[in-house]
Amino acid sequence: MDYTKQPLDYPQILQMLKDRGLIIRDDNDAAAQLKVMSYFRLANYLRPMEQDKITHTFKPNSHFDNAVNLYFFDKKLRALIFTVIQSFEIALRSKLIHHFSMAYGAFWIMDRSLFVDKKIFTDCAIRVQQEVFRSKEDFIQEHIDKYSNPIIPPVWKTLEVVSFGTLSRIFCNLLDKGIKKKIAREFNLPHHKFLESWCKSAVTLRNNLAHHSRTWNRAFPIQPQLPQSLNGDWINTTGVANNRLYAQLCCLAYLQNATHPDNDFKQQLKSLLQTHPNVDVTAMGFPANWENEPLWK
């Protein structure tokens, strides 16, 4: 079937939404919002109010302003989550660099025998070189200007400039389970498999944030493993959906508690939810009475 729809100007978009039953309080304000966020980005926040997903007609008493408020809630939520993922990523870099360098030297990242999957090792080696040579960091440029062998700087320089995705693949592919378990225990996790799982899901979530994609009610393809119990304050995992945001927020909160005991992540999250009381937290996978869980008290 050929696509025949033509672009609509802002007044035409607003009229289309009104014809579908959406209540728009102020056309000028609504048009101003569309100019800075685009219709199809806002459409993600209009869909929960639709009563018919084919014709896109809206439920009674559906307001344009509710979608805008939900958009700004999601924007603030993404910024908050990005901060805690960044904290986890930096801590993982530091621990990975230290423990494996102490065991295997300055260039262990180039030793194929230290990795499980040789194809993943090769893919990562290529990506690492690309990211290093693309880096504009002074400490990378100064090293390359001074040294010609080996081809990349030592890991304490190299791993500071690779992406979180590459870092995750390197960690998960390492063969030495003893050191990986040691790193996991520094995050107060009993097994490296949990840390690998949480790392993979955090990378997917971070990529979603980096592209400014809808976060609040998304189902995520990479799901963290949720242990039934942990040494630190944790949650009752019964009935918790691994593919919803709540599961990932729990993992990130736990990691923050392990690395930064005085963090205020849970207070900031609760404050954000309190300032947007109309947000449906069940769409993010939050169970009833979640605030009473030991992790969130």
Secondary structure, 3 states (H helix, E strand, C coil): CCCCCCCCCHHHHHHHHHHCCCECCCHHHHHHHHHHHCHHHHHHHHHHHECCCCCCCECCCCEHHHHHHHHHHHHHHHHHHHHHHHHHHHHHHHHHHHHHHHHHCCCHHHCHHHECCHHHHHHHHHHHHHHHHHCCCHHHHHHHHHCCCCCCCCHHHHCCCCCHHHHHHHHHHECCHHHHHHHHHHCCCCCHHHHHHHHHHHHHHHHHHHCCCCCCCCCCCCCCCCCCCCCCCCCCCCCCCCCCHHHHHHHHHHHHHHHCCCCCHHHHHHHHHHHCCCCCHHHHCCCCCHHHCCCCC
